[in-house]
Amino acid sequence: MQISTVALFAAILFSLTHESAKAEQGWAHQTIAERGIRVALPSKPLRREISVPTQDGTLTVYESIEATNPPSKYSIFVATPERRGIFQPESMDAYLSAHVASMVRTVDSGKLLTSSRTIFRGRPALEYEFSHRLEGVAYLGRGITLMIDGGHIRLSMWHPIRDLRAKDKFRRFAESFELIPIQFSPAASRFADPRGLSFSPPLGWLQQPSQNPAQVARYSNLTRTLQLLVAGVSSYTCDNFSSQIRTSGRLKSAAPVRLADRQFLRVYSFEDVPKYNVRLTNVQYCLNSRLGAVVLGGTEEEAMFARWESVYEGAAATLQVP
């Protein structure tokens, strides 16, 4: 991938107005709601997309510039690879090792100084440090890459080597990092079925082919899925649906919940995936209709479910049934 230069730092600084620069002077916590991130930065971050090879999917970066001379840059990279799946320990090791090696190869005079596996915010991670040059100036890159959400998040700081306070500033940056619930953002277009069913899927999720007659719509986002199920028989109700899950032994709980001034039955259940040694949490929002029970449900790894529950609830609140 093409790495930013000092010229880009200057362009980002120039893009800030005089008034906003005054307001944002000094460190402050910033929330990136669509990514479920909260972190302290020296200035308000700017968002941009980075082009990467097709097989690597997409990379979004949120950048904050510290207006020193030469400048320092703090970045949060969010990688969404096209290949979905749950990483096993061996594949995580390979991914992280290749990831830092690629960074060092793509910079001018790059030299890896340290690289060590760690656990960061409860997730497998790699902490690293490498030297390089930008426009002839000696720089140091520090970072932590953690595996999460079927991809990775990388906290990165690039600073002039002569900055003696840089290590403390990076620790301040990294230690402030929080994972928070991801905010629901609707896609530009609603899904609509000829029978009068419709809902707004989350922004950026990909529609997939339906797998059976009851599955009217299916969307995916790496390790997550969202599906719309319709009984097609008016006598099959939400009570029947929850009873069926209870009989299977996978029911966690079932209770009414009010969304968008309508009463849903919210059902939590679980599913074990022995191949990956993980447990998935399912949440289903059910409405009764003339087509029988209509269920909009989402699935995620149990350990990460709390990050995505607001996304599923947000989509359910947009559900319309005949």
C-alpha positions in Angstrom: 0.0 0.0 0.0 1.2 3.6 -0.5 2.3 5.2 2.8 1.6 8.9 3.5 4.5 11.4 3.5 5.3 14.6 5.2 3.5 16.3 2.3 0.3 14.6 3.3 0.7 15.7 6.9 0.9 19.3 5.6 -2.2 18.8 3.4 -4.2 17.5 6.4 -3.0 20.4 8.6 -3.9 22.9 5.9 -7.5 21.4 5.6 -8.3 22.5 9.1 -9.8 25.9 9.4 -8.3 28.5 11.8 -11.3 28.3 14.1 -11.5 24.5 14.3 -7.8 24.3 14.9 -8.1 26.6 17.9 -11.1 24.5 19.2 -9.3 21.2 18.8 -5.9 22.3 20.3 -4.7 19.8 22.9 -5.5 16.2 23.5 -9.1 15.1 23.8 -11.1 11.8 23.6 -12.6 11.2 20.2 -15.4 8.8 19.4 -15.6 6.9 16.1 -19.1 5.6 16.5 -19.4 3.6 13.3 -16.3 1.6 14.3 -17.0 1.3 18.0 -13.8 3.1 19.0 -13.0 5.8 21.6 -9.5 7.1 21.9 -7.5 10.2 23.0 -5.9 12.2 20.1 -4.1 15.5 19.8 -6.6 16.7 17.2 -9.9 15.7 15.6 -9.2 12.7 13.2 -9.9 12.9 9.5 -11.2 9.8 7.7 -10.0 8.5 4.4 -10.0 5.2 2.4 -6.8 3.5 1.3 -6.6 1.4 -1.8 -5.3 -2.1 -1.2 -5.1 -5.2 -3.3 -8.5 -6.7 -4.0 -7.9 -9.8 -1.9 -7.2 -7.7 1.1 -10.6 -5.9 1.0 -10.8 -2.3 2.3 -8.8 -0.2 4.7 -10.2 2.9 6.4 -7.9 5.2 8.4 -8.7 7.9 10.9 -5.7 10.3 11.1 -4.8 12.9 13.7 -1.8 15.2 13.2 0.3 16.7 16.0 1.6 20.0 14.6 5.2 19.7 15.6 8.0 20.4 13.2 8.4 17.9 11.7 4.9 16.7 12.4 3.8 13.5 14.2 0.9 11.4 13.0 -1.5 9.2 15.0 -3.7 6.8 13.0 -6.3 4.2 13.6 -6.5 1.7 10.7 -9.6 -0.5 10.4 -9.1 -3.4 8.0 -12.1 -5.3 6.5 -10.7 -8.2 4.4 -12.9 -9.8 1.8 -12.3 -13.3 3.0 -14.6 -13.9 5.9 -13.9 -16.3 8.7 -12.9 -16.8 12.3 -9.1 -16.7 12.7 -7.5 -19.7 14.5 -4.4 -19.1 16.5 -2.0 -20.3 13.8 -3.6 -18.1 11.1 -3.5 -15.1 13.5 0.2 -15.6 14.0 0.8 -15.8 10.3 -1.4 -12.8 9.5 0.2 -10.5 12.1 3.8 -11.5 11.1 3.1 -10.9 7.4 1.3 -7.6 8.3 4.2 -6.0 10.1 6.8 -7.3 7.5 4.7 -5.7 4.7 4.7 -2.3 6.5 8.5 -2.3 6.9 9.0 -3.3 3.2 6.8 -0.4 1.9 8.6 2.5 3.6 11.9 4.2 2.7 14.8 2.6 4.5 12.5 0.5 6.7 14.1 -1.5 9.5 12.2 -3.6 12.0 13.4 -2.9 15.5 11.0 -4.9 17.8 8.0 -7.1 17.2 6.2 -9.1 19.9 2.9 -10.9 20.4 0.7 -9.7 23.2 -2.9 -9.4 24.3 -4.5 -6.0 23.9 -8.0 -5.2 25.1 -8.6 -9.0 25.4 -7.7 -9.7 21.8 -4.6 -11.3 20.2 -2.3 -8.5 19.1 1.2 -7.6 17.9 3.2 -4.6 19.2 6.0 -3.4 16.9 8.5 -0.6 16.3 10.4 0.2 13.1 12.7 3.0 11.8 12.3 4.6 8.4 12.7 8.0 6.6 10.2 10.5 5.3 11.4 13.2 2.9 14.9 12.5 4.2 13.9 12.9 7.9 14.5 10.0 10.3 11.2 8.7 11.7 10.1 5.9 14.0 6.9 4.0 13.6 5.2 2.5 16.7 2.0 0.5 16.8 -0.3 -2.2 18.0 -2.3 -4.4 15.7 -5.2 -6.3 17.3 -7.3 -9.0 15.6 -11.0 -8.2 15.9 -14.3 -8.4 14.1 -12.9 -10.8 11.5 -10.2 -8.3 10.5 -7.9 -6.0 12.4 -7.5 -2.6 14.0 -4.1 -1.0 14.1 -3.1 1.9 16.4 -0.1 3.7 14.8 2.1 6.6 15.6 4.8 8.0 13.3 7.1 10.6 14.9 10.6 12.1 14.3 13.2 10.0 16.0 14.5 13.0 17.9 11.2 13.5 19.7 12.2 12.3 23.2 8.6 12.4 24.6 7.2 10.2 21.8 7.2 6.9 23.7 5.2 8.5 26.5 2.8 10.0 24.0 2.3 6.7 22.3 1.5 5.0 25.6 -1.1 7.8 26.3 -2.6 7.1 22.9 -2.7 3.3 23.2 -3.8 3.2 26.8 -6.8 5.5 26.1 -8.1 3.2 23.4 -11.6 1.7 24.1 -13.8 -0.7 22.3 -17.4 0.5 22.6 -20.7 -0.6 21.0 -20.9 0.0 17.3 -23.6 2.5 16.1 -26.2 1.4 13.6 -25.9 3.2 10.3 -28.6 2.3 7.7 -27.7 1.5 4.1 -28.8 4.0 1.4 -31.3 1.5 0.0 -33.9 -0.6 1.9 -34.5 -4.3 1.2 -38.0 -4.8 0.0 -40.0 -8.0 -0.7 -43.0 -8.0 -3.0 -45.3 -9.3 -0.1 -44.8 -5.9 1.7 -41.8 -6.8 3.9 -38.9 -4.3 4.1 -36.1 -3.2 6.3 -32.8 -1.2 6.2 -29.7 -3.4 6.4 -26.6 -1.9 8.0 -24.4 0.3 5.9 -21.6 -1.7 4.1 -23.0 -5.1 4.6 -23.2 -7.4 1.6 -26.3 -9.1 0.4 -25.9 -12.9 0.0 -28.1 -15.5 -1.8 -30.9 -16.9 0.4 -30.3 -20.5 1.6 -33.8 -21.8 2.0 -37.5 -20.8 1.2 -38.0 -19.3 4.7 -35.0 -17.0 4.4 -36.2 -14.0 2.5 -32.9 -12.0 2.9 -29.4 -12.6 4.1 -26.6 -10.1 4.6 -23.0 -10.6 5.9 -20.1 -8.6 7.3 -17.1 -10.9 7.8 -18.0 -13.1 10.8 -21.4 -11.6 11.2 -24.7 -12.4 9.5 -28.2 -10.8 9.4 -31.2 -12.7 8.0 -34.9 -12.1 7.5 -37.1 -15.2 8.0 -40.8 -15.5 7.2 -42.9 -18.4 8.3 -45.3 -18.0 5.3 -48.1 -19.6 7.4 -50.3 -17.2 9.5 -50.8 -19.8 12.2 -47.1 -20.0 13.0 -46.5 -17.2 15.5 -43.6 -15.7 17.5 -44.6 -17.9 20.4 -44.2 -20.9 18.2 -40.8 -19.6 17.1 -39.5 -19.2 20.6 -40.9 -22.5 21.8 -39.1 -24.3 18.9 -35.7 -22.7 20.0 -36.4 -23.7 23.7 -37.1 -27.3 22.6 -33.7 -27.3 20.8 -31.9 -26.5 24.1 -30.3 -23.4 22.6 -32.6 -20.7 24.2 -31.0 -18.1 26.4 -34.0 -15.9 27.0 -37.1 -14.5 25.4 -38.9 -11.3 26.3 -41.0 -8.5 24.7 -39.2 -5.3 23.7 -40.5 -2.1 22.2 -38.8 -0.7 19.1 -40.1 2.2 16.9 -43.5 2.1 18.8 -44.0 -1.6 18.1 -43.9 -4.7 20.3 -41.3 -7.3 19.3 -40.4 -10.6 20.9 -36.7 -10.6 21.4 -35.1 -14.0 21.6 -31.5 -14.8 22.5 -30.0 -18.1 21.7 -26.6 -19.7 21.2 -24.8 -22.0 18.7 -21.5 -23.8 19.1 -19.0 -24.1 16.3 -16.6 -27.0 17.3 -14.4 -26.4 14.2 -13.3 -23.0 15.6 -14.0 -23.8 19.3 -16.2 -20.7 19.6 -19.8 -20.0 20.7 -22.0 -17.7 18.6 -24.8 -15.6 20.1 -27.9 -15.1 18.1 -30.5 -12.4 18.6 -33.9 -12.6 16.8 -36.5 -9.8 16.7 -39.9 -11.3 15.9 -43.2 -9.7 14.8 -46.5 -11.4 14.0 -48.0 -10.7 10.7 -50.6 -12.1 8.2 -47.6 -14.1 6.8 -47.0 -15.6 10.2 -43.9 -14.9 12.3 -41.4 -12.5 10.7 -37.9 -12.7 12.3 -35.0 -10.4 11.7 -32.0 -12.0 13.4 -28.2 -11.4 13.8 -25.3 -13.6 14.8 -21.8 -12.9 16.2 -19.1 -14.5 18.3 -20.2 -14.5 21.9 -17.1 -12.5 23.0 -17.8 -9.7 20.5 -21.6 -9.7 20.5 -21.9 -6.7 22.8 -20.1 -4.6 20.2 -22.7 -5.4 17.5 -26.0 -5.7 19.3 -26.9 -2.1 18.7 -26.5 -2.7 14.9 -29.0 -5.6 15.0 -31.4 -3.7 17.1 -31.2 -0.7 14.8 -31.9 -2.8 11.8 -34.9 -4.5 13.6 -36.4 -1.1 14.4 -36.7 -0.4 10.6 -38.5 -3.7 9.9 -42.0 -3.2 8.2 -44.4 -6.2 7.9 -47.8 -6.5 6.1 
